[in-house]
Each structure stands twice: as structure tokens, then as C-alpha cells.
Amino acid sequence: MKRDWFFKDETSLCNVRTVGVLIRNDKILLQREAGGNEYALPGGHVKSDETSQQSLIREYKEETNANIICERLIWVEECFWKWGNKDASTIAFYYLIKLADNSDIPDNYCEPQKDNCNVIIEWVPIENLRNLIVYPKFLVEKAPAISNVTEHFVSYE
């Protein structure tokens, strides 16, 4: 059985995620809870028998029904925060991606995830990121000008 890299006990939780950064026409594809105002990049947990790229390709297919191509790893993040009364930590791999077929997610796309109707996926102008609650927080500064080298972040939220 494929299991997520997700561990928890009474006081903590830890997981490994993979995340896609899809940018087109000065917009970035983000997700938010239906009716919510906090945005994040689409992605999901890495499974025990998958690479982070394989997981991202699977997650995008499940969530949008789109086939993606992972162009390159752009960011690695170690993130620490509180989840209720638990200490939480995530290791996340962020890939710059492109669609195998741009018509899979058209420019006017704003739809529920295919596997979770409580989450909306939509294009957001990159210039609007400063006016939103967005995670990871470094996205506001980094998305407009992605570095040519892989960057590493340690975040405390």
C-alpha cells in the first residue's frame, strides 16, 4: 500500500510535500478553500514509493485532470508552525511546471479541484500576491522573478 510521508503523534506532525508553480501570462495558478481568502500553491503529499516529481504529476492529474511537465526544482522549504496544540513541520519541494496541453487549464480557469469540491483552483495575477494572504509567504517576493538556481528556505509561521 502506498502511504504518504506523513507522521503524527500526540504532540507533533511531520510531512513531505511536493508543489507546482505554474505561471502563464503574468498569472500564477493558486488554490483556496471555497469561500476562503487564504491562497496556496497546488500540490500534495509525497507517497512512500514516489519521487517528488512523480507525486506532483499524480497530484496535478487528480486535482485538475491536467498533465504537467516538471521543468526544474526551484525551491526547497523547511517549514515549522503550530497546528492547534501540535508542533508541525513540512519539507516541501517546489517545481516550476508547465502544462503538456495549455487547453487543460485555460486562462479563465476557476474551478473546484476534481478530487475535492471544497477547494477552488484559479489564476491570480502575480502583481496581486502582495494584497493576498498567500502561503508560502516567500511566494510574494519570489514568484515575480524566479532565480536560475534552486533556493532553500527555512520558514517559521
Rosetta blueprint (number, residue, H / E / L):
1 M L
2 K L
3 R L
4 D E
5 W L
6 F E
7 F E
8 K E
9 D L
10 E L
11 T L
12 S E
13 L E
14 C E
15 N E
16 V E
17 R E
18 T E
19 V E
20 G E
21 V E
22 L E
23 I E
24 R E
25 N L
26 D L
27 K E
28 I E
29 L E
30 L E
31 Q E
32 R E
33 E E
34 A L
35 G L
36 G L
37 N L
38 E E
39 Y E
40 A E
41 L L
42 P L
43 G E
44 G E
45 H E
46 V L
47 K E
48 S L
49 D L
50 E L
51 T L
52 S H
53 Q H
54 Q H
55 S H
56 L H
57 I H
58 R H
59 E H
60 Y H
61 K H
62 E H
63 E H
64 T H
65 N L
66 A L
67 N L
68 I E
69 I E
70 C E
71 E E
72 R E
73 L E
74 I E
75 W E
76 V E
77 E E
78 E E
79 C E
80 F E
81 W E
82 K E
83 W E
84 G L
85 N L
86 K E
87 D E
88 A E
89 S E
90 T E
91 I E
92 A E
93 F E
94 Y E
95 Y E
96 L E
97 I E
98 K E
99 L E
100 A L
101 D L
102 N H
103 S H
104 D H
105 I L
106 P L
107 D L
108 N L
109 Y L
110 C E
111 E E
112 P E
113 Q L
114 K L
115 D L
116 N L
117 C L
118 N L
119 V E
120 I E
121 I E
122 E E
123 W E
124 V E
125 P E
126 I H
127 E H
128 N H
129 L H
130 R H
131 N H
132 L L
133 I E
134 V E
135 Y E
136 P L
137 K L
138 F L
139 L H
140 V H
141 E H
142 K H
143 A L
144 P L
145 A L
146 I L
147 S L
148 N L
149 V L
150 T L
151 E E
152 H E
153 F E
154 V E
155 S E
156 Y E
157 E L
